[in-house]
Amino acid sequence: QESLPEFGGGSVEAGGSLTLSCSASGVSYCMGWFRQVPGKEREGVAAIYPEGGSIRYADSVKGRFTVSQGDAKNTVYLQMNDLKPEDTGKYYCAWSPGGTCLFQYDGSWLAEKLYNRWGQGTQVTVSS
């Protein structure tokens, strides 16, 4: 079963908020959120490994973004507050089953190689 697409993208003014969501199959997984701007490499912004209690953020979003597991344990939310124009981009969720996460983890939960199932992406646009 493939992951569901991401939900929650849109357009906001600087300082505004958006919440993205994505669902994995099952309740044992790690999930990362990545964003890509045309002409730049895709970067990891947040990641969560719920059963291990691990959460990580890119320095650029610390204090503004929060990743959390929903009441439906297979759903993850990315709450984005105080959005800035430089947060504009296409946001992707990606996940792997828990066993894969542990096998491939080599020190960074924001590494793309951890994740083998990717969403289609949702656009976030922040205007100044």
C-alpha positions as CSV (number, residue, x, y, z in Angstrom):
1,Q,0.0,0.0,0.0
2,E,1.4,3.3,-1.0
3,S,1.4,6.4,1.1
4,L,-1.4,8.9,0.6
5,P,-0.5,12.3,-1.0
6,E,0.4,15.2,1.1
7,F,-2.3,17.6,2.1
8,G,-2.3,21.2,3.3
9,G,-0.2,23.2,0.9
10,G,-1.3,26.7,-0.2
11,S,-0.4,30.4,-0.3
12,V,0.0,32.6,2.7
13,E,1.6,35.9,3.6
14,A,4.8,36.1,5.5
15,G,4.2,35.4,9.2
16,G,1.3,33.1,8.4
17,S,0.9,29.4,9.1
18,L,0.1,26.2,7.3
19,T,-0.2,22.6,8.3
20,L,0.8,19.7,6.1
21,S,-0.2,16.1,6.7
22,C,0.8,12.8,5.3
23,S,0.1,9.2,6.1
24,A,2.2,6.1,6.2
25,S,1.1,2.5,6.0
26,G,1.1,1.0,9.5
27,V,2.4,2.5,12.7
28,S,6.0,1.6,12.5
29,Y,7.8,4.0,10.3
30,C,10.0,7.0,10.0
31,M,8.9,10.0,8.0
32,G,10.7,13.0,6.7
33,W,9.6,16.3,5.2
34,F,11.6,17.7,2.4
35,R,11.3,20.8,0.2
36,Q,12.6,21.8,-3.1
37,V,12.9,25.1,-4.8
38,P,13.6,25.3,-8.6
39,G,17.3,25.4,-9.2
40,K,18.2,24.2,-5.8
41,E,18.8,20.8,-4.3
42,R,16.0,19.3,-2.2
43,E,16.6,19.7,1.5
44,G,15.3,17.9,4.5
45,V,13.4,20.2,6.9
46,A,11.9,17.8,9.5
47,A,11.8,14.2,10.4
48,I,10.2,11.9,13.0
49,Y,10.7,8.3,14.1
50,P,7.8,8.0,16.6
51,E,8.6,4.6,18.2
52,G,12.2,5.8,18.8
53,G,11.1,9.2,20.1
54,S,13.3,10.9,17.5
55,I,12.5,14.3,16.0
56,R,14.9,16.4,14.0
57,Y,14.7,19.8,12.3
58,A,16.8,21.7,9.8
59,D,18.4,24.8,11.4
60,S,16.4,27.0,9.0
61,V,13.1,25.9,10.5
62,K,13.9,25.3,14.2
63,G,11.5,27.1,16.5
64,R,9.0,27.7,13.6
65,F,8.1,24.2,12.4
66,T,6.8,21.3,14.4
67,V,6.4,17.7,13.3
68,S,4.1,15.5,15.2
69,Q,2.3,12.2,15.1
70,G,-1.5,12.5,15.0
71,D,-4.1,10.6,16.9
72,A,-4.3,8.3,13.9
73,K,-0.8,6.9,14.5
74,N,0.0,6.5,10.9
75,T,-0.5,10.2,10.2
76,V,2.1,12.9,10.6
77,Y,1.6,16.7,10.7
78,L,4.1,19.4,9.9
79,Q,2.9,22.6,11.5
80,M,4.6,25.6,9.9
81,N,4.4,28.9,11.7
82,D,5.9,32.3,11.1
83,L,6.4,31.4,7.5
84,K,9.0,33.3,5.5
85,P,9.3,33.8,1.7
86,E,12.3,31.6,1.7
87,D,10.1,28.7,2.9
88,T,8.5,28.7,-0.5
89,G,8.8,25.5,-2.3
90,K,7.3,22.1,-3.1
91,Y,7.1,20.0,0.1
92,Y,7.3,16.3,0.0
93,C,6.7,13.7,2.6
94,A,8.7,10.5,2.5
95,W,8.6,7.5,4.7
96,S,10.0,4.0,5.3
97,P,8.9,1.1,7.4
98,G,10.4,1.0,10.8
99,G,12.8,-1.8,10.1
100,T,14.1,-0.1,7.0
101,C,14.7,3.1,9.1
102,L,16.8,1.3,11.6
103,F,18.8,-0.6,9.0
104,Q,19.6,2.4,6.9
105,Y,20.0,5.0,9.6
106,D,23.6,6.3,9.7
107,G,23.2,9.4,11.9
108,S,20.8,11.7,10.1
109,W,17.0,11.4,10.1
110,L,17.0,14.1,7.4
111,A,18.9,12.0,4.9
112,E,16.9,11.2,1.7
113,K,18.4,7.7,1.5
114,L,16.4,6.7,4.6
115,Y,13.1,7.0,2.8
116,N,11.9,4.8,0.0
117,R,8.3,5.9,-0.4
118,W,7.6,9.5,-1.5
119,G,4.5,11.6,-1.8
120,Q,3.8,13.7,-4.9
121,G,4.5,17.0,-3.2
122,T,2.4,20.0,-2.4
123,Q,3.2,23.6,-3.1
124,V,3.8,26.1,-0.4
125,T,4.1,29.7,-1.4
126,V,4.9,32.5,1.1
127,S,4.5,36.1,-0.1
128,S,6.3,39.0,1.4
